[in-house]
Amino acid sequence: MLKFANRVQDLQTEGALQVLARAKELEAGGREIIHLEVGEPDFPTPGNICQSAIQAIQNGHTKYTSVRGMPALREAIAERASKRRDNIPLDAQRIVVGPGGKPLLFFPAMAILNPGDEVLYPDPGFPTYREMIKIAGGVPVPVPLYEENNFSFDLNAFDRLINQKTRLIIINTPGSNPTGSVIPPEDLKHIAEAARRYDCWVMSDEMYENIVFDNLQVPSILTLPGMDERTIVVDGFSKTFAMTGWRLGYAIMPKELATRVELLLTHGTGSTAEFTQIAGIEAMTGDQTECRKMVEAFQVRRDRFIAGLNSIPGVHCLSPKAAFYAFPNIKSFGIRSSELSARILNETGVALLPGTAFGQYGEGYLRLSFANSIENLDKAIEKLRQFFKNIK
Ligand SMILES: Cc1ncc(COP(=O)(O)O)c(C=O)c1O
């Protein structure tokens, strides 16, 4: 058999994709499945954004653009991103656009890490972090997020783990995937101080910054003293504008890093689709009504769904402050979360993810997306209630 490179030997997939494949198999066999496994808004992309893309295609905007992104889009992003982050000055040269948020996690990691560099990242956390660190030759060092600490970084562990070899710290706030947690301002300050002391980069994944509940105001680590020169903010259009399939994301970073990331994009993906970027300008600057309504709907669903989960004996779930994920504690049943999630899918038709799809510290939890209709969420709660009542 022909050989593969070491870097892909133990590469893991995303749990959501595996469960989705199994759920589709069951559906093909005639089973009714409630999909709470995928991490995408169930709302359509707002009409004004779709229209601008259609028009752009009709007007012939179907060509290559600057690899870093169209200047008009980068300016629109810089203006909005600055407003949302205490009006910090943001030059459009610091914005890099790419096909989704993922490449803007991946390429900065490739541009920063040398073999052996350690990277602190949240566990449970978005699965791409660990894999991209490994591909870039870095050493993944998980920092646990504990329920007792509202799933914020465990700062004791963080202080123990950071050292001279730490080159990058990844945080995911507001709205960590999979817990929906927010890192409180005093903890952010602590992380920023450590980053300055050890002279490391910080990657702040703020993909859910617009899906925040109860009018909570959350600071970005970018605005803290001395962080401008060492922070990469990763954000995008997938969640805020229900544009997961359009593949459009961006990151804010120091200019010198932007130049290197642009080179990696040049050879890795080339430019992002022109009409998609034009739709992105409409998303940034156009009517925001549909997006606001979507967040309001997520908040109503969150309240109802979390109350439903907590009404099931043996299940305990914190209320997420952002994003659209519930992360209930199911430790009382004494069954591993991978086994439990497989049994729930097979026996009830509710597709969800084991907490361990997000790292070892996710054991004892499940992740359920509430980006689904109230009707389906209610149905799922009743199916889960029956399942847990009869569990052996
Ligand atoms: C925390 C987090 N970061 C980044 C991404 C990637 O987003 P995109 O679809 O824009 O690549 C996701 C998507 O699920 C996410 O949950």
The ligand as an SDF file (V2000), in Angstrom:
LIG
                    3D

 16 16  0  0  0  0  0  0  0  0999 V2000
  -16.3980   28.0040   17.2680 C   0  0  0  0  0  0  0  0  0  0  0  0
  -16.3870   27.9220   15.7900 C   0  0  0  0  0  0  0  0  0  0  0  0
  -15.3830   28.4940   15.1060 N   0  0  0  0  0  0  0  0  0  0  0  0
  -15.3070   28.4310   13.7670 C   0  0  0  0  0  0  0  0  0  0  0  0
  -16.2730   27.7730   13.0300 C   0  0  0  0  0  0  0  0  0  0  0  0
  -16.1130   27.6870   11.5330 C   0  0  0  0  0  0  0  0  0  0  0  0
  -17.0410   28.4330   10.8420 O   0  0  0  0  0  0  0  0  0  0  0  0
  -17.1240   28.4400    9.2460 P   0  0  0  0  0  0  0  0  0  0  0  0
  -18.3370   27.6800    8.8850 O   0  0  0  0  0  0  0  0  0  0  0  0
  -17.2570   29.9050    8.8850 O   0  0  0  0  0  0  0  0  0  0  0  0
  -15.8910   27.8660    8.6920 O   0  0  0  0  0  0  0  0  0  0  0  0
  -17.3350   27.1590   13.6940 C   0  0  0  0  0  0  0  0  0  0  0  0
  -18.3530   26.3810   12.9420 C   0  0  0  0  0  0  0  0  0  0  0  0
  -19.0190   25.5160   13.4250 O   0  0  0  0  0  0  0  0  0  0  0  0
  -17.3950   27.2360   15.1020 C   0  0  0  0  0  0  0  0  0  0  0  0
  -18.3860   26.6610   15.8080 O   0  0  0  0  0  0  0  0  0  0  0  0
  1  2  1  0
  2  3  1  0
  2 15  2  0
  3  4  2  0
  4  5  1  0
  5  6  1  0
  5 12  2  0
  6  7  1  0
  7  8  1  0
  8  9  2  0
  8 10  1  0
  8 11  1  0
 12 13  1  0
 12 15  1  0
 13 14  2  0
 15 16  1  0
M  END
$$$$
